[in-house]
Amino acid sequence: MTTLTVNIENKKSEKAVKAVLDALGLNYEVASNIKAKERTPNRAEQVLYKRLNDSFEQINLHQKGKIELRDAKDFLDEL
């Protein structure tokens, strides 16, 4: 038996390689070597993290009584 290790960063390429291996009747394993903590977040993930972090900070300040949040009804009326 021969073991072949292939590092693929593109999901489309991964699907294509899997399709070829399936077509050839070969067995394969898929393993992700990148752990979430080791990977650098992309731009969209950074923006989402910042927005969520800001929202949680506002919730914490509201729970401590330091700020007053708008009612959902007032917000919807404004739209």
matplotlib code that plots the C-alpha trace (Angstrom):
import matplotlib.pyplot as plt

x = [0.0, 1.2, 0.1, -0.2, -0.6, -2.1, -2.6, -5.6, -6.7, -9.5, -12.8, -13.6, -10.2, -10.9, -14.2, -12.5, -9.7, -12.3, -14.3, -11.2, -10.2, -13.8, -13.8, -10.6, -12.0, -9.3, -9.8, -8.9, -9.2, -9.8, -8.1, -7.9, -4.6, -5.5, -7.0, -9.4, -7.1, -4.0, -5.7, -5.8, -9.4, -10.3, -11.7, -15.3, -14.7, -12.9, -15.8, -18.4, -16.3, -16.1, -19.8, -20.7, -18.2, -19.6, -23.1, -22.1, -20.4, -23.7, -25.7, -23.2, -23.4, -27.2, -27.3, -25.1, -27.5, -24.9, -26.8, -30.4, -31.2, -34.0, -37.2, -37.7, -41.0, -39.4, -36.7, -39.3, -41.4, -38.3, -37.9]
y = [0.0, 3.5, 6.6, 9.9, 13.2, 16.1, 19.6, 21.4, 24.9, 25.3, 23.6, 23.2, 21.5, 19.2, 18.1, 17.5, 15.4, 13.4, 12.8, 11.5, 9.2, 7.9, 7.3, 5.3, 3.3, 4.4, 4.7, 8.0, 9.8, 13.5, 15.1, 18.8, 19.7, 23.3, 23.9, 26.8, 28.5, 28.3, 29.7, 33.4, 34.6, 36.1, 39.6, 38.6, 36.6, 39.5, 41.9, 39.4, 38.9, 42.6, 43.1, 40.3, 41.4, 45.0, 43.6, 41.5, 44.5, 46.5, 43.6, 43.5, 47.3, 47.1, 44.3, 46.4, 49.3, 51.6, 52.0, 51.8, 49.9, 50.7, 48.6, 46.4, 48.2, 51.6, 50.3, 48.7, 51.9, 53.9, 51.7]
z = [0.0, -0.8, 1.2, -0.6, 1.3, -0.6, 0.9, -0.6, 0.3, -2.2, -1.5, -5.2, -5.8, -2.9, -4.4, -7.7, -6.2, -4.2, -7.4, -9.2, -6.3, -6.2, -10.0, -9.7, -6.8, -4.4, -0.6, 1.0, 4.3, 4.7, 7.7, 8.5, 10.0, 10.7, 14.1, 14.6, 17.1, 14.9, 11.8, 11.2, 10.7, 7.4, 6.9, 7.1, 10.3, 11.8, 11.0, 12.4, 15.6, 16.2, 15.7, 18.0, 20.6, 20.5, 20.9, 23.9, 25.4, 25.1, 26.7, 29.6, 30.1, 29.9, 32.5, 34.8, 34.4, 32.7, 29.4, 28.3, 25.2, 22.8, 22.8, 19.7, 19.1, 19.0, 16.7, 14.3, 14.4, 13.3, 10.2]

ax = plt.figure().add_subplot(projection="3d")
ax.plot(x, y, z, "-o")
ax.set_aspect("equal")
plt.show()
